[in-house]
Amino acid sequence: MRARTIWRDGEFIAWDEATVHVLSQSLQRGSLAFDYLSVHETRRGVAMFRLRDHIERLAITCDIVGLPLDYAVDELIDACAETVRRNRGARSVKISALIPSVEVELVPQDPRVSVFIAAYDGDRDIVDRNTGKPHRRTELSLKIERDKRSRRDDIIPPHAKVAANYTAAMTAKWRARQEGFDDVVLLDETGRVTEAPTANVFLVDAAGDLATPPASKVLLGITRASIIDLASTIGSACEERDISVDELKRASEVFLTGTSEGVWPALWIDRKFVGDGDVGPITTQLRDMYRAVVRGEEPAFEHWLHFV
């Protein structure tokens, strides 16, 4: 790994020094809040995609779980930009807010929140099931997770991007990988589609319009919001509503959205083809449009880019 520095509470430290105690409250209790955003090369220089939206979402997460974040949004925006400047070649940024103090009790006696910002090559890789080595996949095979219906807002609201919210999703995706799938679609307590562990789900119907599960049931993905806005530019409507498993499987096209990949087509669900088994035209248009936006090639959406 190239020599990198990490922003920690206003100072830059070496990558290997960005540590907390194994008994820290956030590690032991899963209270770490985080956000993750992409960095792109554009004709105007290096830019972060929708930086303010990501930092505002981090602040919302801290508010939901009760972490007393002492930094203002603008302070963290500046810190993220400086972190990218100091770490040339970065492709993503992860910002974490955590309680570093060693705590035995559930409620921390020392609730001070420390913030770490790391810039690194964070492209999303899938491990090849035959070689065990990372490689990039251009399309996905999805499994419907019926055993773990964990998206319940009475436990932790799905809008909170906090470590504890990913435990059930991690085990579900881990098992799906062992069964030969690339990712997993999670269901709510009623059996309706919600999201993938780290991505949002969209379907395309025969008319070329989009549907995605309602905001109340999913993490409010920044890429999700971007695709909803971009859909109208290619003449497609997008409805946020409940989606059944049967409807998802009958869809003409299905894709995931997330920071790491933008738009990622799914060609198989439970080992059966989606549509005609190829990347569909609407998915292709939205994927290409999104890529153009993050490269700074769409002036109408340049306000989504934070140049560093």
SERO-4910 file (N, C-alpha, C, O; in steps of 0.05 Angstrom, whole numbers):
BEGIN
 pado doro    nc1    nc2    nc3   cac1   cac2   cac3    cc1    cc2    cc3    oc1    oc2    oc3
  Met    A     17    -24      0      0      0      0     18     25      0     38     27     14
  Arg    A      9     45    -16     24     70    -17     22     83     10      3     80     25
  Ala    A     43    100     16     43    114     42     19    133     42     15    149     24
  Arg    A      2    130     62    -22    147     64    -25    158     92    -14    147    111
  Thr    A    -40    180     93    -45    192    119    -75    192    123    -91    193    104
  Ile    A    -83    192    148   -111    193    156   -116    217    174   -100    223    192
  Trp    A   -138    230    168   -146    253    185   -159    242    211   -178    226    210
  Arg    A   -149    251    233   -160    243    259   -163    268    277   -143    279    286
  Asp    A   -187    276    281   -193    298    299   -176    323    293   -165    335    312
  Gly    A   -174    329    268   -160    354    261   -131    352    254   -118    372    247
  Glu    A   -119    328    256    -91    325    249    -88    301    231   -105    283    230
  Phe    A    -66    300    216    -60    278    198    -40    260    211    -19    269    220
  Ile    A    -46    234    210    -29    214    222    -24    192    202    -38    190    182
  Ala    A     -3    176    206      3    154    188    -20    133    189    -34    130    209
  Trp    A    -24    120    166    -45    100    163    -44     79    186    -65     74    198
  Asp    A    -21     69    193    -19     48    213    -23     58    242    -27     42    260
  Glu    A    -23     85    245    -28     96    272    -57    101    278    -64    109    300
  Ala    A    -74     98    258   -103    103    261   -116     80    275   -130     64    262
  Thr    A   -112     77    301   -122     54    316   -138     63    341   -135     86    350
  Val    A   -154     44    351   -167     48    376   -163     22    392   -155      2    380
  His    A   -169     22    418   -165     -1    435   -186    -23    427   -208    -16    419
  Val    A   -178    -48    430   -197    -69    424   -222    -69    442   -242    -80    434
  Leu    A   -220    -56    465   -243    -54    483   -257    -27    481   -273    -20    498
  Ser    A   -252    -13    459   -266     13    456   -296      9    454   -305    -12    444
  Gln    A   -311     28    463   -340     26    464   -352     20    436   -369      3    434
  Ser    A   -343     34    416   -355     31    390   -349      3    378   -366     -9    365
  Leu    A   -325     -7    383   -319    -34    374   -335    -55    388   -345    -74    376
  Gln    A   -338    -53    414   -351    -72    430   -382    -71    427   -395    -92    430
  Arg    A   -393    -48    422   -422    -44    421   -433    -39    393   -457    -37    390
  Gly    A   -415    -36    373   -425    -31    346   -436     -4    341   -452      0    322
  Ser    A   -428     16    356   -440     43    354   -425     61    334   -432     84    332
  Leu    A   -405     51    320   -391     67    301   -409     76    278   -423     60    266
  Ala    A   -410    102    273   -425    113    250   -405    120    228   -382    128    233
  Phe    A   -414    116    203   -395    120    181   -409    129    156   -434    127    154
  Asp    A   -394    138    137   -404    143    110   -381    138     90   -358    138     97
  Tyr    A   -389    134     65   -370    126     45   -377    139     19   -400    139     10
  Leu    A   -358    152      6   -363    166    -19   -341    162    -39   -319    155    -32
  Ser    A   -348    168    -64   -329    162    -86   -314    187    -95   -323    210    -91
  Val    A   -290    182   -106   -273    204   -116   -267    198   -146   -263    175   -153
  His    A   -268    218   -162   -266    214   -191   -247    234   -204   -244    257   -195
  Glu    A   -235    225   -226   -219    243   -243   -238    255   -264   -253    241   -278
  Thr    A   -238    282   -265   -255    295   -285   -237    314   -302   -213    317   -296
  Arg    A   -249    326   -322   -234    345   -339   -225    369   -323   -206    383   -331
  Arg    A   -239    375   -302   -232    398   -285   -214    391   -261   -206    408   -246
  Gly    A   -208    365   -259   -191    356   -237   -205    336   -220   -227    326   -227
  Val    A   -194    330   -197   -205    310   -179   -230    321   -165   -231    344   -156
  Ala    A   -251    305   -163   -276    313   -150   -288    291   -134   -285    267   -141
  Met    A   -301    298   -112   -316    279    -96   -345    282   -103   -355    304   -106
  Phe    A   -359    259   -104   -387    259   -113   -406    264    -89   -407    248    -70
  Arg    A   -421    285    -91   -441    292    -72   -431    292    -43   -443    280    -25
  Leu    A   -409    305    -39   -395    305    -13   -413    315      9   -416    302     30
  Arg    A   -426    338      5   -443    349     26   -465    330     34   -471    327     57
  Asp    A   -477    317     14   -499    299     20   -489    276     38   -503    267     56
  His    A   -465    266     33   -454    244     49   -449    254     78   -454    239     97
  Ile    A   -437    277     80   -431    287    107   -456    293    123   -458    288    147
  Glu    A   -476    304    109   -502    309    123   -515    283    131   -528    282    152
  Arg    A   -512    262    115   -523    236    123   -508    225    147   -520    213    165
  Leu    A   -482    229    149   -466    220    172   -477    235    197   -481    222    218
  Ala    A   -482    261    195   -493    276    218   -520    265    226   -526    264    250
  Ile    A   -536    257    207   -563    246    213   -559    219    228   -573    214    247
  Thr    A   -541    202    219   -536    177    232   -527    181    261   -538    168    279
  Cys    A   -509    200    265   -500    206    293   -523    215    310   -525    208    333
  Asp    A   -541    231    298   -564    240    313   -583    217    320   -594    216    342
  Ile    A   -587    199    301   -605    176    306   -595    159    329   -611    151    346
  Val    A   -569    153    329   -558    134    349   -548    149    374   -540    136    393
  Gly    A   -549    175    374   -542    190    398   -513    196    401   -504    201    424
  Leu    A   -497    194    380   -468    201    382   -465    231    382   -474    244    363
  Pro    A   -453    243    402   -450    272    404   -427    282    386   -405    287    395
  Leu    A   -433    285    360   -413    294    341   -408    324    344   -427    340    343
  Asp    A   -383    331    349   -377    359    355   -369    375    331   -366    400    332
  Tyr    A   -366    363    308   -358    376    284   -381    386    267   -401    371    265
  Ala    A   -379    409    256   -399    419    237   -396    406    210   -374    397    204
  Val    A   -417    406    195   -416    394    168   -394    406    151   -379    392    138
  Asp    A   -392    433    151   -372    446    135   -344    439    143   -326    437    126
  Glu    A   -339    435    169   -313    427    179   -305    400    167   -282    396    159
  Leu    A   -324    382    167   -318    355    157   -315    355    127   -300    339    116
  Ile    A   -330    372    113   -327    374     84   -298    383     78   -285    372     60
  Asp    A   -288    404     91   -261    413     87   -241    392     94   -221    389     80
  Ala    A   -246    377    115   -227    356    123   -226    333    102   -205    323     97
  Cys    A   -249    326     91   -249    306     70   -234    315     45   -219    300     34
  Ala    A   -238    340     38   -224    351     14   -194    351     19   -179    343      1
  Glu    A   -185    359     42   -156    359     48   -145    331     49   -122    326     41
  Thr    A   -161    312     59   -152    284     59   -147    274     31   -127    259     27
  Val    A   -164    280     13   -161    271    -15   -136    285    -28   -121    272    -42
  Arg    A   -133    311    -22   -109    325    -32    -83    311    -23    -64    309    -39
  Arg    A    -82    303      2    -58    291     13    -53    262      5    -32    251      9
  Asn    A    -74    250     -6    -72    222    -13    -78    219    -43   -100    211    -51
  Arg    A    -59    225    -59    -63    226    -88    -69    198    -98    -59    178    -89
  Gly    A    -87    197   -118    -96    172   -129   -119    158   -115   -127    137   -122
  Ala    A   -129    171    -94   -151    159    -79   -176    157    -97   -181    174   -114
  Arg    A   -191    136    -93   -216    131   -108   -240    131    -90   -263    130    -99
  Ser    A   -236    133    -64   -259    133    -45   -250    145    -19   -227    146    -12
  Val    A   -270    154     -3   -265    165     23   -284    151     43   -308    149     37
  Lys    A   -274    143     66   -291    133     87   -287    150    112   -264    153    121
  Ile    A   -308    160    122   -307    176    146   -322    161    169   -345    153    165
  Ser    A   -309    159    192   -320    144    214   -321    161    239   -302    176    245
  Ala    A   -343    160    253   -346    173    279   -351    152    300   -369    136    298
  Leu    A   -334    152    321   -335    130    340   -327    140    368   -314    161    372
  Ile    A   -335    125    388   -327    130    416   -303    112    422   -306     88    423
  Pro    A   -279    124    425   -255    108    427   -249     99    456   -231     82    460
  Ser    A   -263    110    476   -257    104    504   -263     75    510   -281     63    499
  Val    A   -247     63    528   -251     36    538   -274     36    558   -273     50    578
  Glu    A   -294     21    552   -319     21    568   -328     -7    574   -327    -24    557
  Val    A   -337    -12    599   -348    -37    606   -379    -36    604   -392    -55    596
  Glu    A   -390    -14    613   -419    -11    613   -430     -6    585   -415      2    567
  Leu    A   -455    -11    582   -468     -6    556   -468     23    548   -462     31    525
  Val    A   -475     41    568   -475     70    563   -448     81    570   -439     77    592
  Pro    A   -434     94    551   -407    103    556   -405    125    577   -422    143    577
  Gln    A   -386    122    594   -381    143    614   -366    166    602   -369    189    610
  Asp    A   -350    161    581   -336    181    566   -346    181    538   -337    166    521
  Pro    A   -366    198    532   -380    197    506   -366    213    484   -378    218    463
  Arg    A   -342    222    488   -328    237    468   -326    221    442   -319    198    442
  Val    A   -333    234    419   -333    222    393   -308    231    378   -303    254    375
  Ser    A   -294    211    368   -270    217    351   -277    211    322   -293    193    316
  Val    A   -266    227    304   -272    224    275   -247    217    260   -226    230    264
  Phe    A   -248    197    243   -227    189    226   -236    191    197   -258    184    190
  Ile    A   -218    202    180   -225    203    151   -202    190    136   -179    199    137
  Ala    A   -208    170    121   -188    155    105   -195    157     75   -218    154     67
  Ala    A   -175    162     59   -178    162     30   -161    139     19   -137    137     24
  Tyr    A   -174    121      4   -159     98     -6   -172     87    -31   -193     96    -39
  Asp    A   -158     68    -43   -169     55    -67   -191     36    -58   -186     14    -49
  Gly    A   -216     45    -61   -238     30    -50   -257     18    -70   -280     14    -64
  Asp    A   -247     11    -94   -264     -1   -114   -275    -27   -104   -261    -42    -89
  Arg    A   -299    -33   -111   -313    -56   -100   -305    -81   -117   -311    -81   -141
  Asp    A   -293   -101   -105   -285   -125   -118   -301   -149   -108   -310   -150    -85
  Ile    A   -306   -167   -125   -319   -193   -118   -298   -214   -119   -282   -215   -138
  Val    A   -297   -232   -100   -277   -253    -99   -286   -275   -118   -308   -286   -116
  Asp    A   -268   -283   -136   -274   -304   -155   -278   -330   -139   -261   -338   -123
  Arg    A   -300   -344   -144   -306   -368   -129   -288   -391   -135   -286   -410   -119
  Asn    A   -274   -390   -158   -256   -412   -165   -227   -406   -157   -213   -425   -147
  Thr    A   -218   -382   -160   -190   -376   -154   -186   -363   -127   -164   -364   -116
  Gly    A   -208   -352   -115   -205   -339    -89   -192   -312    -91   -186   -299    -71
  Lys    A   -187   -302   -116   -174   -276   -120   -195   -256   -128   -215   -262   -141
  Pro    A   -190   -230   -120   -209   -209   -128   -210   -205   -158   -190   -206   -171
  His    A   -234   -200   -168   -237   -192   -196   -262   -176   -198   -279   -177   -180
  Arg    A   -265   -161   -219   -288   -144   -223   -309   -158   -238   -303   -172   -258
  Arg    A   -334   -155   -230   -357   -166   -243   -373   -144   -255   -378   -123   -242
  Thr    A   -382   -147   -280   -398   -127   -292   -428   -131   -288   -444   -114   -294
  Glu    A   -436   -155   -279   -464   -161   -273   -465   -179   -249   -445   -190   -240
  Leu    A   -489   -182   -238   -492   -196   -212   -511   -219   -213   -530   -220   -229
  Ser    A   -506   -238   -196   -525   -259   -190   -535   -255   -161   -519   -254   -142
  Leu    A   -561   -252   -157   -572   -245   -132   -588   -268   -119   -599   -285   -134
  Lys    A   -587   -269    -93   -603   -289    -78   -624   -273    -62   -617   -252    -50
  Ile    A   -648   -282    -60   -668   -271    -42   -664   -283    -15   -665   -307    -12
  Glu    A   -658   -266      5   -654   -275     32   -680   -277     47   -692   -257     55
  Arg    A   -689   -302     51   -715   -306     64   -712   -313     94   -732   -311    109
  Asp    A   -688   -320    102   -685   -328    130   -681   -305    149   -687   -307    173
  Lys    A   -670   -283    139   -664   -260    157   -679   -236    147   -670   -221    130
  Arg    A   -702   -232    159   -718   -208    153   -712   -187    174   -726   -185    194
  Ser    A   -690   -173    169   -679   -157    191   -683   -127    188   -674   -111    205
  Arg    A   -696   -118    166   -700    -90    163   -724    -80    178   -746    -76    166
  Arg    A   -721    -76    204   -743    -67    221   -734    -41    235   -714    -39    248
  Asp    A   -751    -20    231   -744      6    242   -747      7    273   -739     27    285
  Asp    A   -759    -14    285   -761    -14    314   -736    -25    327   -733    -24    351
  Ile    A   -717    -35    311   -691    -44    321   -671    -21    318   -664     -7    337
  Ile    A   -662    -16    294   -646      7    287   -657     17    260   -658      2    241
  Pro    A   -665     42    258   -676     52    233   -657     47    209   -633     51    213
  Pro    A   -667     39    186   -649     34    164   -634     58    154   -615     56    139
  His    A   -644     82    162   -631    107    154   -604    111    169   -589    129    161
  Ala    A   -599     96    190   -574     99    205   -552     82    193   -554     57    193
  Lys    A   -531     95    184   -509     81    173   -489     76    196   -468     89    198
  Val    A   -496     56    212   -481     50    237   -473     21    236   -487      4    225
  Ala    A   -450     15    248   -438    -12    245   -458    -34    253   -460    -54    239
  Ala    A   -472    -30    275   -490    -51    285   -512    -58    265   -524    -80    267
  Asn    A   -519    -40    247   -540    -45    228   -532    -64    206   -549    -73    190
  Tyr    A   -507    -72    205   -497    -88    183   -492   -117    191   -484   -133    174
  Thr    A   -496   -124    216   -489   -151    225   -505   -172    211   -494   -191    200
  Ala    A   -532   -170    212   -548   -191    199   -544   -191    169   -543   -212    157
  Ala    A   -541   -167    157   -536   -166    128   -510   -179    121   -508   -192    100
  Met    A   -489   -175    138   -463   -187    132   -465   -218    132   -455   -231    114
  Thr    A   -479   -229    152   -481   -258    153   -497   -269    130   -491   -291    119
  Ala    A   -518   -254    122   -534   -263     99   -518   -262     73   -520   -281     57
  Lys    A   -503   -241     69   -487   -240     44   -464   -260     45   -457   -272     24
  Trp    A   -452   -264     68   -431   -284     71   -441   -312     63   -428   -326     47
  Arg    A   -465   -319     73   -476   -345     66   -483   -346     36   -479   -367     23
  Ala    A   -493   -324     24   -499   -324     -4   -474   -328    -21   -475   -342    -41
  Arg    A   -452   -315    -13   -427   -319    -27   -419   -349    -27   -409   -360    -47
  Gln    A   -422   -361     -3   -414   -389     -1   -432   -407    -18   -424   -429    -26
  Glu    A   -456   -398    -24   -474   -413    -41   -471   -407    -71   -486   -417    -87
  Gly    A   -452   -389    -77   -446   -383   -105   -459   -358   -116   -457   -353   -141
  Phe    A   -472   -342    -99   -484   -317   -108   -465   -294   -104   -446   -296    -88
  Asp    A   -469   -271   -117   -453   -248   -114   -463   -229    -91   -447   -217    -77
  Asp    A   -489   -228    -89   -501   -210    -69   -528   -221    -61   -538   -241    -72
  Val    A   -541   -207    -42   -566   -217    -31   -586   -194    -29   -578   -171    -23
  Val    A   -611   -200    -33   -633   -180    -30   -647   -186     -4   -657   -208      1
  Leu    A   -648   -166     14   -660   -169     40   -689   -162     40   -698   -145     24
  Leu    A   -705   -176     57   -734   -171     59   -741   -159     86   -726   -162    105
  Asp    A   -763   -145     87   -773   -135    112   -789   -156    126   -791   -179    117
  Glu    A   -801   -149    149   -815   -169    165   -841   -179    152   -852   -199    160
  Thr    A   -850   -165    131   -874   -174    116   -866   -190     91   -884   -199     76
  Gly    A   -841   -193     85   -832   -207     62   -829   -190     37   -826   -201     15
  Arg    A   -830   -164     40   -826   -145     17   -796   -139     14   -780   -140     32
  Val    A   -790   -132    -11   -762   -126    -18   -754   -100     -4   -769    -81     -3
  Thr    A   -729    -99      7   -719    -74     18   -694    -66      2   -696    -47    -14
  Glu    A   -671    -79      7   -646    -70     -5   -626    -93     -4   -631   -113      8
  Ala    A   -603    -88    -16   -580   -106    -12   -564    -96     12   -570    -74     21
  Pro    A   -545   -111     22   -531   -102     46   -518    -75     44   -517    -60     63
  Thr    A   -507    -69     21   -493    -43     17   -502    -29     -8   -487    -13    -20
  Ala    A   -526    -35    -18   -536    -23    -43   -566    -22    -43   -579    -37    -28
  Asn    A   -577     -4    -59   -606     -2    -63   -614    -18    -87   -598    -23   -105
  Val    A   -640    -26    -88   -650    -43   -109   -670    -27   -126   -687    -13   -116
  Phe    A   -668    -31   -153   -687    -19   -172   -696    -41   -191   -681    -60   -197
  Leu    A   -721    -39   -200   -730    -55   -222   -740    -37   -245   -747    -14   -240
  Val    A   -741    -49   -269   -751    -35   -292   -774    -52   -303   -771    -76   -307
  Asp    A   -797    -40   -308   -820    -55   -318   -820    -55   -349   -802    -44   -361
  Ala    A   -840    -68   -360   -841    -71   -389   -844    -44   -404   -837    -42   -427
  Ala    A   -855    -24   -390   -858      3   -402   -832     20   -400   -831     42   -411
  Gly    A   -812     10   -387   -787     25   -384   -787     43   -360   -769     60   -358
  Asp    A   -806     40   -342   -806     57   -318   -794     42   -294   -792     17   -295
  Leu    A   -785     57   -274   -771     45   -251   -788     44   -227   -807     60   -223
  Ala    A   -781     25   -209   -793     24   -182   -770     17   -163   -752      2   -170
  Thr    A   -772     27   -139   -753     21   -118   -767     22    -91   -786     37    -88
  Pro    A   -759      6    -72   -773      5    -46   -774     33    -33   -757     50    -38
  Pro    A   -795     38    -17   -799     65     -6   -777     73     13   -763     56     25
  Ala    A   -773     99     16   -751    110     33   -753    101     61   -732     99     75
  Ser    A   -777     95     71   -780     87     99   -767     60    105   -762     54    129
  Lys    A   -761     44     85   -752     17     89   -722     13     83   -712     -9     87
  Val    A   -708     34     73   -681     30     63   -663     52     73   -671     73     82
  Leu    A   -637     46     71   -618     68     74   -622     87     51   -625     79     28
  Leu    A   -621    113     58   -625    133     37   -600    137     21   -584    156     26
  Gly    A   -595    119      2   -571    119    -13   -568    145    -30   -587    154    -42
  Ile    A   -544    155    -30   -538    179    -46   -540    172    -76   -551    188    -92
  Thr    A   -530    149    -84   -532    140   -111   -561    135   -118   -570    141   -140
  Arg    A   -576    123   -100   -604    118   -104   -618    144   -111   -633    145   -130
  Ala    A   -614    165    -95   -626    191   -100   -618    202   -127   -634    215   -141
  Ser    A   -593    198   -134   -582    208   -160   -597    194   -183   -604    207   -202
  Ile    A   -600    167   -181   -613    153   -203   -642    161   -205   -653    162   -228
  Ile    A   -656    165   -183   -684    175   -184   -685    201   -200   -703    205   -216
  Asp    A   -666    219   -194   -665    245   -209   -658    241   -238   -669    254   -256
  Leu    A   -639    223   -244   -630    219   -271   -650    205   -289   -649    207   -313
  Ala    A   -668    189   -277   -687    173   -292   -703    191   -311   -709    184   -334
  Ser    A   -711    214   -302   -728    232   -318   -713    242   -343   -725    249   -363
  Thr    A   -686    243   -341   -670    253   -364   -670    233   -387   -664    241   -410
  Ile    A   -677    208   -382   -679    188   -404   -708    181   -410   -713    162   -424
  Gly    A   -727    196   -398   -755    192   -403   -768    170   -387   -789    160   -395
  Ser    A   -757    162   -365   -768    142   -348   -779    154   -322   -767    171   -310
  Ala    A   -802    144   -314   -813    152   -288   -801    133   -267   -792    111   -273
  Cys    A   -800    142   -242   -791    125   -220   -810    128   -196   -815    150   -186
  Glu    A   -820    105   -187   -839    105   -165   -827     91   -141   -815     69   -143
  Glu    A   -829    103   -118   -820     91    -93   -844     78    -79   -863     91    -71
  Arg    A   -843     51    -78   -866     36    -68   -858      8    -59   -835      0    -64
  Asp    A   -876     -6    -47   -871    -34    -39   -868    -51    -63   -882    -47    -84
  Ile    A   -849    -70    -62   -844    -89    -84   -843   -117    -72   -829   -122    -53
  Ser    A   -858   -135    -85   -858   -163    -76   -835   -178    -90   -824   -168   -110
  Val    A   -828   -201    -78   -808   -217    -90   -816   -226   -118   -800   -226   -137
  Asp    A   -841   -234   -122   -851   -243   -148   -848   -220   -169   -840   -226   -191
  Glu    A   -855   -196   -161   -853   -174   -180   -824   -169   -187   -818   -163   -211
  Leu    A   -806   -171   -168   -777   -167   -174   -768   -188   -194   -753   -182   -213
  Lys    A   -776   -213   -190   -768   -234   -208   -780   -232   -236   -769   -241   -256
  Arg    A   -804   -219   -238   -817   -216   -264   -808   -191   -279   -815   -187   -302
  Ala    A   -791   -174   -266   -784   -149   -278   -768   -153   -304   -755   -173   -308
  Ser    A   -770   -133   -322   -754   -134   -347   -724   -130   -341   -708   -142   -355
  Glu    A   -718   -113   -321   -691   -108   -314   -689   -103   -284   -708    -94   -272
  Val    A   -667   -111   -272   -662   -105   -243   -633    -96   -241   -615   -106   -254
  Phe    A   -629    -76   -224   -601    -67   -219   -599    -56   -190   -619    -49   -178
  Leu    A   -575    -56   -180   -568    -45   -155   -554    -18   -159   -542    -13   -180
  Thr    A   -556     -1   -139   -541     24   -139   -526     28   -113   -535     20    -92
  Gly    A   -502     39   -116   -485     44    -92   -461     61   -100   -454     64   -123
  Thr    A   -447     70    -79   -424     87    -83   -403     74   -100   -391     86   -117
  Ser    A   -397     49    -94   -374     35   -107   -378     30   -136   -358     32   -151
  Glu    A   -402     24   -145   -406     16   -173   -425     35   -188   -426     32   -213
  Gly    A   -439     52   -175   -459     68   -190   -483     51   -195   -498     45   -177
  Val    A   -486     43   -220   -508     25   -229   -496     -2   -236   -478     -4   -252
  Trp    A   -507    -23   -223   -496    -50   -226   -518    -69   -234   -535    -76   -217
  Pro    A   -519    -78   -259   -541    -95   -268   -540   -123   -255   -519   -135   -251
  Ala    A   -564   -133   -249   -568   -160   -239   -581   -177   -261   -603   -170   -270
  Leu    A   -568   -198   -269   -578   -215   -291   -591   -240   -281   -606   -253   -296
  Trp    A   -586   -248   -256   -598   -272   -245   -609   -267   -217   -596   -253   -201
  Ile    A   -632   -278   -211   -643   -278   -184   -651   -307   -177   -666   -319   -191
  Asp    A   -640   -317   -155   -644   -345   -148   -639   -364   -171   -654   -383   -176
  Arg    A   -617   -358   -186   -607   -374   -208   -625   -375   -232   -623   -393   -249
  Lys    A   -644   -356   -234   -661   -354   -258   -656   -326   -271   -652   -307   -257
  Phe    A   -657   -325   -297   -651   -301   -311   -672   -279   -305   -695   -284   -301
  Val    A   -662   -254   -303   -679   -231   -302   -684   -222   -331   -666   -219   -346
  Gly    A   -710   -220   -338   -716   -212   -366   -705   -232   -386   -710   -256   -383
  Asp    A   -691   -221   -406   -680   -239   -426   -651   -247   -420   -637   -259   -436
  Gly    A   -642   -241   -395   -616   -251   -387   -593   -234   -396   -570   -242   -395
  Asp    A   -599   -209   -405   -578   -191   -414   -582   -164   -400   -603   -158   -389
  Val    A   -561   -147   -401   -563   -120   -390   -583   -104   -407   -580   -102   -431
  Gly    A   -604    -94   -394   -626    -81   -409   -619    -53   -417   -600    -41   -408
  Pro    A   -635    -42   -435   -630    -15   -446   -633      8   -425   -617     27   -426
  Ile    A   -652      6   -407   -655     27   -387   -631     26   -367   -620     47   -360
  Thr    A   -624      2   -358   -601     -1   -341   -576     11   -354   -560     25   -342
  Thr    A   -572      4   -380   -549     14   -395   -549     44   -397   -528     57   -392
  Gln    A   -572     56   -403   -573     85   -405   -567     99   -378   -552    118   -377
  Leu    A   -578     88   -357   -574    101   -331   -545     97   -321   -533    115   -310
  Arg    A   -534     73   -327   -506     68   -320   -487     88   -335   -469     99   -323
  Asp    A   -493     91   -361   -476    109   -377   -480    138   -368   -460    153   -367
  Met    A   -504    146   -362   -510    173   -353   -496    179   -327   -483    200   -323
  Tyr    A   -498    160   -308   -485    163   -282   -455    166   -285   -442    183   -273
  Arg    A   -443    149   -302   -414    151   -306   -406    178   -318   -385    189   -311
  Ala    A   -422    188   -336   -416    214   -348   -418    236   -327   -402    255   -327
  Val    A   -438    234   -309   -441    254   -288   -417    255   -270   -406    276   -264
  Val    A   -408    232   -260   -385    232   -241   -359    239   -255   -340    247   -241
  Arg    A   -357    237   -281   -334    245   -296   -335    275   -303   -316    286   -315
  Gly    A   -356    288   -295   -359    317   -300   -367    323   -329   -361    345   -339
  Glu    A   -380    304   -342   -387    308   -371   -416    317   -375   -425    319   -397
  Glu    A   -430    321   -353   -458    330   -355   -460    356   -339   -464    356   -315
  Pro    A   -458    379   -353   -459    405   -339   -483    410   -321   -481    423   -301
  Ala    A   -506    398   -328   -530    402   -312   -527    390   -284   -542    398   -266
  Phe    A   -509    372   -281   -506    358   -255   -478    363   -243   -470    349   -225
  Glu    A   -464    383   -252   -438    389   -242   -439    398   -213   -419    396   -198
  His    A   -462    408   -204   -465    417   -176   -462    393   -157   -459    397   -133
  Trp    A   -464    369   -167   -460    345   -150   -431    339   -144   -424    322   -128
  Leu    A   -413    353   -158   -384    347   -155   -371    368   -137   -376    392   -140
  His    A   -355    359   -119   -339    377   -101   -310    374   -110   -297    354   -104
  Phe    A   -300    395   -123   -273    394   -134   -253    400   -112   -257    418    -96
  Val    A   -231    385   -112   -211    388    -92   -184    399   -103   -165    403    -88
***
